[in-house]
Amino acid sequence: MKTIYFLLSLFLSVSCYAQKPNNTNSEKRPNVILIMVDDLGYEGIGSYGGTSYNTPNIDKLAATGMQFNQAYAQPLCTPTRVKLMTGQYNFRNWEAFGILNPKQKTFGHIMKDAGYATCMVGKWQLQSYDPPGYPGGEHRRGIGMKVEDAGFDEYSMFHAFHTEDKGSRFANPTIYQNGEFLKETDGKYGPDIFSEYLNDFVGRQADKPFFVYYPMALTHGPFNPTPDSSDWKYAEKRLNDETVYFKDMVEYLDKIIGNIVTNLEKKGLRENTLLMLYSDNGTHQTIFSKMGDLTVQGGKGLTTEAGIKVPFIANWPGHIKEGSASNEFIDAIDFMPTILEATNTPTPTGFEPDGESFLPVLKGEPVERRDWVFMSYDPKPGWDKKQFAPAEFVLNANYKLYGDGRFYNTKNDVLEKDSLPSSKLSTQEKQLKGKFQKVLDSLKKYPTYGWIERLAPEFDSLVSKHARIELVAEGFNWSEGPVWLPKEQKLIFSDVPENKIYQWHNLDGLSLYMSPSGGTGIANGNTGKGSNGLILDPQGDLVICQVGDRRISRLASLQDSLHPKFTPIVTDYKGKIFNSPNDLDYDANGNLYFTDPAFGLGNGKSAIGFNGVYFLSKDNKLVLLDDSIKAPNGIAVSNDNKTLYVADSFKEQPKILVYDIVSDGKVANKRIFFDATQLHKASISKQSPDGMKIDKKGNIFLAGPDGVLVISPSGKHLGTIRTDKNTGNCEFSDNGRYLFITADDYLLRVNLRPYSK
């Protein structure tokens, strides 16, 4: 994707600024203080025209430094924090709200390795977020980066652990400082503790240059009194939450900025310190601020200007011209390369930030940078984020294009009420929209593959018109049996001929999960075959159709990827070894259904003499349900536990059969649910129905002729996710948002609802 991005930049005549290390060894390396305000849009600052709050210290920074008029952040804080600290777009390393993957490299790590003394104070909120009981939260709690592992020598942080334990950030704060919680904080104010620690750290750095990151607690809610508020003198009012205190919070923030600058001056460090003030997103939506006669409502969480346009001021005496302003586009990803260049720190090998340095802009040097900002925004998963919808968009000063096709003249329509129809665009607008579309198309983590065939209107509610098929991994012999592991947030799947199970994670990519997976040499006739269908049992343990061993087993232990141990669940029918267990599904009561066709035997001989569909009760009683199907393959139980679906891969009449589940181990009323004969004949792949999954609404997603067929509960073919090649199976992520597809030598992924809430 980096190559595509580079070529795109050439096409757009946008030359990325090349980092030029300062080779003058005699020049002292500068200190850097990066301050990120919490929840404050540009309208809250006096130098930007804000008139509701007094911000003399910030205004002075602008008057003696450089103010940027086109600075942007993500609509919510965690997406911005992840971008800022890693220098990468969210689509590359986003995990979940309130989480930074511990394998990521932050600017703290890089600056520490470069010989800088590093310190972080303020709000962390990147290790754990979801409270107990939140759906899916049990898989995400405590999995993020620990504050002590973020690359900082010293730290003093709020919200270092679980959300429900975070306490107050303002009066009587809960602060985790250098490995222990501070005591005796009653009556104290969190932002004072943070800024005092910052100033103390700065004063102790005589031998090293320093890098300080201060993600502030102000002005995030709750809106509490500050020590300068009249109500502070009443201890019982210090945790009152009222918007009337927001003005006090902004002005106290400004006071803290003034104290930091004054401390630098007293220590004789001001001239050699690059100070940058930025914000993580717009002001909270309950806050209304004035810019002269104009009233601006906060837009935190929204993708409109009020949610993403933020203040950014840089100040560096002797390096930045006083009172200068810039209309260059600044994004959170740009801070990392700027800091590296300003401090003469080489980019680590293998680390590729997405941003562009704005150091030449600060120095008043000519430079060509991109003339747009791209955002990939996904606040989910996370507690209290259901009201927000993911989005991706490109903007410049006057126009904005969303990934779902909406195109706005934001200069004239700042609230984005009326999307511009394509039929009414001027020639210049059409050209700009085309340019923006190329940006959107290029900035994808994975290439697009295949296409989506829509046959019925109902299909659009299941697979969005904006969905695309992504090729996320390749190079397999025959991929099959995918299963999603919710705790690890990753997919595992079989490569049947290779006797392996692979694992794929959006951040970690592809790696071997286990080998051997299904052929350990205990059975004859399936030499070289591994696992096929995989599933998690009701206890969350992995259950495997072991084609090679001709049995179904449970993974007992996995000390490492090359030494799995298995416990057999079922090995034979009436003393005769199975053919090649293929696919399986559990019902709501913990009973197991599975298919056992002979085609997995290859040249081996069937000991049973027929192809079977079986029921294994939770107390291990095996029942043969049907021995008359020519080629039983995929299998699934309906959500209400009343219906059993079985794919028949018999090429003369490929189909899905359906049975009524009468009771445990008993089915009746066998019938054809979906006849795929004509589709099979007309297909490119000439593949019969294979694996299947059922979504929450009862729709069947069937791997079959040329891709994944989507079939309604009534048997209507609604559309096909076309791979145009042999497609073995599919699987949903735990939130139902993603569909994974194993297709021959490919692993594919579809975001079924990319822009929906």
N, C-alpha and C positions, 0 to 999 in steps of 0.2 A: 504493500500500500504506500510505502514511502516513495517508491519509484513513480507510482501513479501521481502522487501529490506533487512531486518535483516536475513531472511533465506538464501537469495541469498549470503549475505556476508559470512555466515557460509559455504555455499557450495564452495565458492571460497577461503575459508581459509583466509579471510580478516577480522581481528578483529577490530572493531571500538574502538578507544581509549575512555575509560570511563572518564568522567570529574571528576577530583579529587580536590575538593575545598581545598584551603589552610586554615588550621585550626589554623595557628599561628596568633593570633589576634594582637600580638605585632608588626608584620611586616606591614609596611605602604603599603596601597594599591597603586599600580603603576598608573601613568598617562599613557594615550594612545593617540598617534597622528597617525591617519590613513590618508595618502595622496594618492589620486588616480589621476595620470596623465591622461590627455585627449589625446587620439590618439597618442600613442607612443609605438612602438614595442620594443622588447629587443635589436634589432640591433642598436638602437639609443643611447645606453649607453656604455661608455668606458669599464666598468668592464665586460661587456658581449662580448667584442671584437669589439665594434663599433669604427670606426676611423674617422667618418665624423664630429663629434661634440665633443667639450671639455666639459666633465662632471666631474670635479675634486671633487666636493662636494658629488655627488652621489657615485662616485668611492670610496671615503673615507668611506662612510657609509658601502659599501660592504667590504672594507678592515678591518674595525673595527667591523663588524657584520656578518651577514649570507646572502649569495646570493642563491636564489633558481633558479635552471636551468630548472625546469619543472612547471612553473606557467602559468596558462591559464585564459583567460577571454572570454566573448562572442564576436562575431564579431563586434557588435555595442554597443554604450554606454548604452542606456536605459536598455536593457536586463541585462547587467552587474550590473548596479546600483541597479536594483530591487533585483537581487540575493545577492549582497553585503550587502545591507541594511536590508534584511529580512532573510538571511541565508537559502533560499529555492530555489529549482530549478524553472525555469520559468514556467514549465508546471503546477505548482501548483497555481501560483498567477499572471501570465502575463495577462495584460488587453489590452494595446495598446502602441504604441511607444510614448514616452514622458509623460507617465502616470504611477503613482504609486497609486494603489487603496487606498483611505483614511482609509479603515478599517484595513490595514496592520499594524503590529507592527514592528518598526524599531529598530536598535541597539541604536538609540537616545532615544527612549522611555524606553528601558530596562535599559540603563546606568543611565538615569535620575532617574528612580525609585529606582535604586540601590544606590543612594546618590551621584552620580558623577555630577560635574558641566559640562554641555555639550555645545559645540559650533560647529557651522558648517559655513564654508566660502567657496566661490567658485561658482560653477555652479549647479543650481537646475534642471530645465527642467523636472519636474515630475508632474506638475499640468495640463498643457495644451500645445498642440503642433500643431495640424492641423490649418492652416490659414482659414479665412472665404472663403466659396465657395468650399472648398475641399470636394469631394463626401464622405458623411458619417461623415465628420468632425463636423457637427452641433450637432451630438449626443455625441461627445467626448470632445468638448471644455470645459475646466474649471472643469472637473469632477475628476481630480486627487487630490493627497494630497497637501494641502497648506503647504508652507514652515514653517509657524508658528505652524503647527500641527505635525511636524515631530519628535518631542521629544527633541528639542534643546533649551536651555535657551536663547542663543544668536545666531544670524546669520547675515551674510553679503553675499548676494547672487545675482548672475546674472541669468537672465531668470527665474524669479519667477512667471511670469504670461504667457500671450499669446505669441506665437512665433513672431507674427508680431509687438509686442510692446517691444521686448527684447532689442533693441538697440545694442550698442557695448559692448563687453566684455573686450576690450583692451584700445585703446585710447578713451578718453571722455566717460567713461563707464556709463551704466545704472545699478545701484546697489540698491537693496532693502535690507535695513539694519534695523532689529529690528522694523518692522512695518511701515517704511517710506522710500521713495526713497531719496538717498543722493543728495544733491545739490552741485553746484560748483565743478563738476568733470571734467570740461573742462581742458585739458592739463594734466590730471592725467592718470595713467595706472592701469587698473583694477586689475591685479595680485598683484601690489604693495599694493593696498587698502586691498585686501583679506589677504595677508601675514602680513601686519602691524596690522590688526585687530586681527588676530590669535595670534601674539606675545603679543599684549596688553592684550588679554584675559588670556593668560597663566600667565602673570605677575601679574594678579589680583587674582589668585586663591591661597590664603594663607590657607584657612580653609578646602577646599575640594580637593580630587583628581579630575582630569579633563579628559574628553574624547573629543577629537577634531577630526572632520571629515572634510577633505579638498579635495573635488572633484575639481581639478584644471581646469582653463580655458585653460591654455597652455597644449598641443601644437595644439589644435583644430584650424581649419580654421575659419575665414579668416586669411591668413598668412600676418600679419601686422608687421611693424617695432616695436621694443621694445625700451625702453629708452636708451639702449646701442647700438642701431643701428645708423649708421651714418646719416640715413634719418630722425631720430626722431626730429632733430633740425628744420626740415621744417614741420610746422603744417599741411600744405596741403597734406603732404605725409604720415601722420601717419595712415591713413585708407587704404592705398594702399594694394592690395591683390596680392602678388606675392610669388611664392615658394622660391625665393631667400632669403626671410626672415626666412624661417623655421629654419635654423641653429642658427640664433639669438634667436629664440623662445626657442629652446632646451637649449641653454646656459643660457638664462635668467631664465628658469625654474630651472636649476642647481644652479644659484645664489640665488634664493629664498629658496631652500632647505638649502643652506649654512647659510642663515640668520636665519632660524628657529632653526637650530642646535646651532648656536652661541647664540641666545636668551636664549635657554634652559640652556646653560652653564653659562651664566651671571647670570641667576636667581637661579642657584644651583639646577636645576631640571633634569639635564641630566641623572644622575645615576638612577633616579626612573621613567624614561619615556621610554616606549616601542614605538619606532618610526618605522612605516612601510610604505614603498613606493611601490605602485602597479600601474597598468595601466588598463584602461577600455577596450582597444582593440588595434589592431595593428595600425601602421602608415598609414596615408592617402595614397591612391593608386597613387597619383601624385608625391609622394616623393620617391627618390632613395637614399639609404644610402650605405656607404661602411663598410665592415668588412674585413679590409686588402685589398686583391685583389678581394674579392667577393662583387658584387653589389646586394643589396637586395631591391626589390620594395615593398613598403608598401602594405598591404593587408586588410585594414579596410573594413568591410562588408563581407569579404570572410571567408569561414570556413577552409581554408588552414592555415598552420603554420603562415604565414605572417599576418593573420587576428586575430589569437587567442593566440599566444605565446607571453607573455608579461614579462617585468621585475618585479621582486619582491625581495626587500631587506628589512630585518628586523635588527634593531639595538637597543640593550639594554645593556649598559655597566654593566659588572658584572654578567650578566645572559646569554648572548650569546657569545660564543667563537669567538674571533677576527679572521677574515679572513677565516671563515668556509663557506662551500658550501653544498648544499643539492640537491639531485635529487628526493626528495619526490614530489608527485603530489599535486599541490595547485590549488584550484578553488575558485571563489568568495564566494561560500557558506561556505568556511572553516574559514573565518575571524570572523564571529559571534561567533561560539563556542570557538574559540581561545581567543577572547577578554573577553568572559565571564569567561573562566577558568583562564586567567591571572589576572583578577581583582577580583577573588573569588566571582563572581556574579552567583547565582543559576539560572538555566534556568526557566523562568516563567512557572507556571502550564498551561498546555494546549498548550504550544508553542513547536514545534518540528522542529528545524533546520535540514536541510539535511546534513550539512557539518560535517567534523571531525576536531577536534582541532589539530593544529600543534605546540602547546606549548611544548610538549616533544621534538620535533625536535629542536626547538630553544634552549632548555636547554641541548641538547646533550644526552638525555635519550633514551633508547631503546623503540621503539613503533612499532606496526604493524598497518599500515594504508592501505587504498585501493591503489592498484597499477594501477589505471586507472582514467581517467576523463570522465564524461558523460556531454553532453550538449544537452539541449532542446532549440532550437533557433527559434524564430518567430518574426521578426521585424515588422510584420503587426498587425493591420492596422496602417497606418500612412502616412502622406504627404511625398512624395519623397522617398518612400520605395518600389515602384513597381519593381525595378530592383533586389531586393533581394528575395531569395527563403528561406522558412523555412527549417530547417534541424534538425535532431537529430543524434548524433553519440557518439561512445566511442573510446578512444584512449589511447595508452601508448606511450612510447618513440619511438617505432619503427613501430607500426601498428595502423590502424584506420578503424573502421567499421561504415558505415552509415545505417540509418534505411531503406533506399531503397535498401540495399544489396551491395553497393559498398564497396570493401575491398582493402586497400592500404598498401603497405610497404612504409611508409612515410619517413623512414630513407634513402631509396634509391630513392624515388620518392616524394620529398618535395612539388612539385607543384601539385601532385595528377593527373597525366596525364593518367596513365594506371592502371585501376582496375585489381586486381589479379583474374583470372578465377578460379572457384572452382576446376576444373579438374587438375590444376597445383599446388595446395597447398601442402606443405609438411605436414607430420603428426602433427608437432608442430603448424603449421599455422592453420590447421583445428581445433585443440583443442583451440587455442586462439580465433579464429573466433566464435567457439561455446560458449566460455566463454563470449565474448563480446555480443553475441546475447542474452544470458540470462540476461545480464545487461539491454539491450534495452527493452526486454520483461517485465522485472520487474518494471522498472521505468516509469510506466504509472499511470495517476491519476485515471483512471477508468478501470475496468476489461473488457476483450473482451467477446463479446457474439455473437452467431450466426455465419454465414459464408456468403460469397458472391459467387453467381453462375453466371458465365460468359458464355453467349450464342452466342455473336457476337463480332467481333473485334471492332466495334464502341463503345461498352460498356466501353472499357478501357479509352477512352477520357473523359468519363463522371464520371466514378468511378474508380479512380486510382487502379492499381494492389497492391498498398501499403495501400489502405484504409482498415480500420477495423471498426467493429461495437462496440461501447462502451456502456456499461450499466451505465447510469449516475444517475438513480433514480428508485426506485421500491416500491411496496407495495400498489398499487392502486386497485380499484375494476374493473374499465374499463376506461382506459385513452383514450382520444379522443380530436379532434378539436384543435391541436396545432397552435399557432400563434406567430411569432417572433416580439418582441417590439424593434425596432432599437435604439430608444433613450436610453432605459435602458439597451440595449444589454442583454436581457434575453428572455426566452420562457415562455409563459403561456399556460396552457392546461386544459381541462375539465376532471373531474372524474364524469361521468354521474350519476351512481347510488348514489354517495355520495353527490351530489348537491354542488360540490365544484369546484373551479378553483385554480390550483396550479401554482406557479411560480418557475422557476429554473434559476439560474445564475451560471456561471462557477466558480466564486469565493465564492459566498454566499451559493450555494447549493440549496436545496429544501425548500420551505415554503408555507404556505397557502396564496393565493392571495385574494380570497373572498369566503364567504359562507353566505347565499345561493347564488347559481350562476344562477339557472334557474327555481327553484321551490319555489315560495314564497306563495303558497296557494291560488292563485287567480283563478286557473282552476281545474276542476275535472278530474279524470281519470289517472293522471300521478303522483300520490303521491310518493314522494321520489326521483323523477327524477330531475336532474339539467340541466346544459347546455350541449350542444354538440359542433357544429361548432362555431368557433370564427374567427373574421377577424377585421382588422383595416379599417375604412372607409377612403375616400380621405382626410379627415381632421385629420386623425390620432387617432380618437376615437374608442373605442372598441365596436364592434357590436356582439351580442350574439344570437345564436339559443337557446332559452329557452324551452327545452323539457317539463319541468314541468309546465310552464305557457302557453305552446302551442302558443308562439308568438316569434317574433324577436324584440329585444330591444337594445337600446344603453346604455352603462354605463354612467350615469349622474354624479355620484360622488362616491368616495370611501374614506370616512373619515377614516375608518380602515377596516381591512379584514372582520369583522363581520357585517358591516353596509353599504352594497352597496345600491345605489339607481339607478333605471333604468327608462329610458324613452321609451315607446313602439314606434316602428317604423311601424310595421304592425302586426295586431292581428287576421285578419279573411279574408275570401273570401266570398263576397256577404252576409255578416252578419253571416256566420257560422265559428266558431272557427277552427283554424288549427288542424291537427293531432298531429304532433311532428316535428317542423322544425329541419332539420338535418344538412345541410351543405349549404354554401353560398360563393359567389364570386362577386366581383365588376368588371365591365368592365372599360376600359380606360376613359369613359365619366362620371363615377360616378353612373351608373345604377347597381342595385343589382339583381342577379339571385340566387334562392335558391330552395331547394328540401323540400318536406313535406310528408314523408312516414308515414304509420300508424303503422309500427312495434315499434315505440317508445311509443305507447300507452299502451303496455302491455295488460292488460285485459280491458282497457278502450274502449269506443266506439267512432268511428269516426263520427263527426257531418257533415262532408262534404260528405263522402261516397266514396271517391277515393283518390289515391295518386297523388300528383301534383308536377309539375315543374313550377316555377313562375318567372315572371319578375316584378321588382318594379323600376319604373323610378325615376330619381333623384328628380322629383317633385311629388313623392308619388302616381303615378298611377299604380295600380296593374293589371297584365295581366297573365292569366293562359296560359302557353305555351303548356303543355302536361298533360293529365290526364289518359293516357293509360299504363304508365309504371308500372309494377308489384311492384317494390321496388326501387324507385329512392333514391339514396344515395349521393355519392360524386358528386361535380359539379365544373367545371372550365371553364373559358373563355380564348381563345387563345390570345397570345401576340398581334396579329394584329387585335383583336376584330372581327374576321370574323367567328369564330367557337365556338360552345358551346359543351362541353363534359359533359355527365351525366353517372354515374355508376349505373347500374341496378343490385341489389343484389339478384334478383330472382334466387333461387337455381336450378331451372330446366334449365335455360340458363343464367348464370351470364355473364355479358358483359359490355362494354362501348358503349354507344350510342353517335352519333355525329349529330349535326344539323348545317346548314348554318344560320348564323345570317343575315337576310335580312335587317332589320332595327330595331330601338328600339321597343321592345315588339313583334317582329315577327321573327319566325324561319321557316325553310323549309328544305326539303331533309333529313329527318330523316333516319339514317342508322346505321348498326352495324359497329363500328370502330374496336373493339377488342373483340373476343369471348373467354371467360375464362372458358368455360365449361369443357374442358379436364384438364386444370390445377386444377380446383376445384375438380374434381373427384380424381385426383392423389395426392392431397395435404394431408398433415398431419392435418392441421387446419380445413379443409373443410370450408374455408371462401370464401365468394363471394367478388367482387370488392366493395371497400368502398371509403374512402376519396382519393383525388388526388391533386397534384400540378404540375405546368408546369414550367420547367426551362427556362432560357433565350434563349435557342436554339429551344424551342418548344417541347422538349421531355416530356412525361408524366410520372410522378412518382406516381404509383398507389398502394395504400394499398389494398392488395388482398390475394390470396392464398399463405400462408406461408411467407409473408413478403411484401416488396415493389418491385413491378414490374417496370422496366424501359422500356418504349415503345417509339419507335421513332415516329416522326410526321406522318410517313406513316403507322403506325400500327404494326411495327415489334417489337417483344419481344427481347430486347437486353440482358437482364440479370435480376437477382433478388437479392435484398439485403435480405438474408434469415434470418428470425426470427424463422421460423417453429412453429409459434403460431399465434393466432388471432391478426391481425394488423389493427388498425382503421384508421390511417391517418398519414400524414407527413408534414413537413414544412422546408423551406430553411431559413438560416440566411440571413441577408440583403446583405452580400457580395457573397452569393451563394456557399460559401466554405463548409458549414456544412449542413447536412440534419438531422433533428430530426424526430424520429418515435415514435408514441404512439402505443404500442403493449400490449394489455391486461393489465397486472399489471406492465408493464415496461415503462420507458422512455429511448429511445436509441438515440445515436448520431453517425453520420458517418462524418469524415473529408474526403470529396470526393477527394480532391487534396492535400494530406498532405505535399508534397515536391515541389510543383510547384510554380512558380512565380505568 
